[in-house]
Amino acid sequence: MFGYVRATNSVDYSNTAGYILTAFSHPLKLFGRGDAVGSGLLFILLIGLYFVPWLISLSRKHNNSGAIAILNIFLGWTVIGWIVALIWSMTDNVRKQDDEYAPDGTDERDSLWD
């Protein structure tokens, strides 16, 4: 399992639990990287995946992206909180084009002098 090749045709399941425990306790050994660089890359990848709901809400200009970020930070580790944040970030509560820009194409938030 996970890259272990047996020389015989029969499958020996006597040590399957050992293979699974090895795979989950040392996931970088599955990719051949057991050093600090591989650990750092895995950490960066996992952090990026953790913040996917918040990044989606930012890219879609969701009205509640701050609340989605807070939910993701504090409850994302529960998996249920992460799924709720992901679903919430994909709802249709986004800023419209008219709300963000004035008719002349300028940013209406910068019109303090009018």
N, C-alpha and C positions, 0 to 999 in steps of 0.2 A: 504494500500500500504506500502511496506517496513516493514512488520512485524506487522502491525496493524490488529487486528482480530475483526470482527464484529459478534455480536450475532445473527443477523437476516440473512435471506437468500438473501434479496434484498441489492444491492450495492448502497450506498449513495455517489454520486459524488459531493455533494454540497461543501465539504471541501477538494477536491482533491488538489487544489492549495495550501492550507495550509499544507497538508502533504508533497507535493513536496518541498515547501519552507523550511519546517522543516528539511527535509532530506538533502538538499543542504547547509543549514546554520549550521547544527550540524551533520556532517556526522559520528562522532564518537558515537553518541547516537544510531545509527543503529546497532552498534556492541556491545553496552552495555558498552563502555568505554568512559566516558566523562572527564577523569582526565588528568593530565600532562603526565603520562606514555603513555597513548593511543595517545595523541597528538604528542609526540615525535616519537612513532613508525610509525604513519601515515606520519610524516614529512620525516623520513628516507626512507620509502617506496617510497614516491613521488619523492624524490631526486634521488633515485636509478633508478626509471623508467624514469626520465628526461634524465639521462646520458646513456641510453641503446644504442643509435646509436654510441656514442663514444666508449663504452665498446666493442661493436661488432667490430668496426674498429680496436681496439687494439688486440682483440683476433684473428682476421683474418690477422693481420700484414699488414694492408692497407697502401699503400704508402702515402696517404693523411690524415692520422689519426689526425694530428695536425690541419689541415684545417677543418676537420669534427668536432673536439672539439670546435674550434672557432665558427663555424656556429651553433653548438648545444647550446653553452653558450649564444650567443648574439641573435639568432633568433629562438631558440627552443621553446620559450614561445608563439610564434605565431601559433603553431601547424603545419602550412604549413612548416616552417623552420625545425621543428622536423621531419616531414615526409620526407622532402628532405634529411636531414642528415641520416635518417634511410635507405633510398634507396641508397644513395651514399656509405654508409658503407658496403652495400651488393654487390657492383659492383666488377668486377673481376680485379681490379687494386691492386693486392697484391704482396708482395715480394715473389720471388721464393726461393726454398730451395738452389739452386746454388748460389744465390746472398748473402746469409747470412753466409754460411759456406764454408771454404776451402775444397778441396778434401780429406785432411787427417782428417777431422772431427773437426778441431779447428776453433775457431772464427777468421775469417780473419781480423776483426777490431783490434784484439789484436796483430797483427804481425807487430809492430812498429820497431822491432830490426832486421828485415831481410833486 
